């Protein structure tokens, strides 16, 4: 996404629009130093959003149960393609997979006259919609935290 046209000063304008004002930090979560850095960030964070498959954060000892004592006010948002539990929870997923599995692409085939297969989707609606739902859930959790003083895992 960082190199996707249109570009301005060798940077994607779409990436810039979505990430302006953010700071990036690259950490190796397989190293003790990387995990410790995350734990230090959690101590002062309002919200943590993760989108690994269920169980990954637990294996890293960075799941909600492992970190809530570091910051009891933390809102911990877990996003995964097929939910945190259930028969498909462990399956990897990203927007094109969800589009295909849900029938989204085939539903839009009717709007692509003359095609027998769906055209390339330039906007990954599943990712956008997931972000919108996460935003709503996080906002509600922050509102509840204002009243209770407690964080939660959503």
C-alpha positions in Angstrom: 0.0 0.0 0.0 2.9 2.3 0.7 3.9 2.3 -3.0 0.5 2.1 -4.6 -0.2 4.9 -7.1 -0.9 7.7 -7.2 2.4 8.8 -5.7 3.5 12.1 -4.3 7.2 12.4 -3.3 7.6 8.6 -3.9 4.8 7.9 -1.3 1.3 6.6 -2.0 -1.3 9.3 -1.5 -3.8 6.7 -0.4 -1.4 5.3 2.2 -0.7 8.9 3.4 -4.4 9.7 3.6 -5.1 6.6 5.8 -2.0 7.0 8.0 -1.3 10.7 8.3 0.0 11.7 11.8 0.7 8.1 12.8 4.1 6.9 13.9 5.3 3.4 13.0 7.4 1.0 15.0 8.7 -2.3 13.7 9.1 -4.9 16.4 10.1 -8.6 16.2 7.5 -10.3 18.4 9.5 -13.5 18.3 12.3 -11.8 20.3 12.1 -11.1 24.1 13.1 -7.5 23.4 10.2 -7.0 21.0 7.6 -8.5 23.4 9.0 -6.4 26.3 8.7 -3.3 24.1 5.0 -4.1 23.4 4.4 -4.6 27.2 5.9 -1.2 27.9 3.7 0.4 25.2 0.6 -1.4 26.7 1.3 0.2 30.1 0.3 3.6 28.8 -2.0 2.7 25.9 -5.7 3.4 25.8 -6.4 0.9 23.1 -4.6 -2.1 21.6 -5.9 -3.5 18.3 -4.6 -6.9 17.0 -5.6 -8.9 14.0 -3.7 -12.2 14.4 -5.4 -15.5 14.2 -6.8 -16.5 17.5 -4.1 -17.9 19.9 -1.2 -16.0 18.5 -1.3 -13.3 21.1 -1.7 -15.9 23.8 1.4 -17.8 22.5 3.3 -14.5 22.7 1.9 -13.9 26.2 0.4 -10.6 24.9 -3.2 -11.7 25.1 -5.7 -9.7 27.2 -5.4 -12.1 30.2 -1.6 -11.7 30.2 -1.6 -7.9 29.9 -4.7 -6.6 31.8 -2.7 -6.4 35.0 -0.2 -4.1 33.3 -3.0 -1.7 32.4 -6.4 -2.4 33.8 -8.0 0.4 31.7 -6.8 -1.1 28.4 -9.4 -1.6 25.7 -8.1 -4.7 23.8 -9.7 -5.3 20.4 -9.1 -8.6 18.6 -10.0 -8.8 14.9 -10.0 -12.0 13.0 -11.6 -13.2 9.8 -13.8 -15.8 11.3 -14.1 -14.8 14.9 -12.3 -15.8 18.0 -14.1 -19.1 18.5 -15.9 -21.7 16.3 -15.0 -24.2 13.6 -13.3 -21.7 11.3 -11.6 -19.4 13.8 -8.1 -20.7 13.1 -8.4 -20.2 9.3 -6.3 -17.4 7.8 -8.4 -14.7 6.2 -8.0 -11.3 4.5 -10.5 -9.3 2.6 -10.4 -11.1 -0.8 -10.9 -14.4 1.0 -13.9 -13.0 3.0 -15.3 -11.5 -0.2 -15.2 -14.9 -1.9 -16.4 -16.9 1.0 -19.4 -14.6 1.7 -20.5 -14.4 -1.9 -19.8 -10.7 -2.1 -18.0 -10.9 -5.4 -20.6 -13.0 -7.0 -23.4 -10.7 -5.8 -21.6 -7.9 -7.6 -21.2 -9.9 -10.8 -24.6 -8.7 -11.9 -23.2 -5.2 -12.2 -20.4 -6.4 -14.5 -22.2 -7.1 -17.8 -20.6 -9.7 -20.0 -18.4 -11.2 -17.3 -18.5 -14.8 -16.1 -16.1 -14.1 -13.2 -16.0 -11.1 -10.9 -13.7 -8.3 -11.8 -10.8 -7.3 -9.6 -12.0 -5.5 -6.5 -10.1 -2.3 -6.1 -11.5 -1.6 -2.6 -11.5 -4.3 0.0 -14.9 -3.6 1.6 -14.4 -6.3 4.2 -11.4 -4.5 5.5 -13.1 -1.2 5.5 -16.2 -2.5 7.2 -14.2 -4.4 9.8 -12.5 -1.1 10.7 -15.8 0.6 11.0 -17.2 -2.1 13.3 -14.0 -2.1 15.4 -14.2 1.7 15.7 -17.8 1.4 16.9 -16.9 -1.3 19.4 -13.9 0.6 20.7 -15.9 3.8 21.0 -18.5 2.0 23.1 -15.8 0.3 25.2 -14.2 3.7 25.9 -17.5 5.1 26.9 -18.1 2.3 29.3 -14.6 2.6 30.6 -15.3 6.3 31.4 -18.1 5.2 33.7 -16.5 2.0 35.2 -12.8 2.8 35.1 -12.2 -0.7 33.7 -10.9 -1.9 30.3 -12.1 -4.9 28.5 -11.4 -7.4 25.7 -13.6 -6.9 22.6 
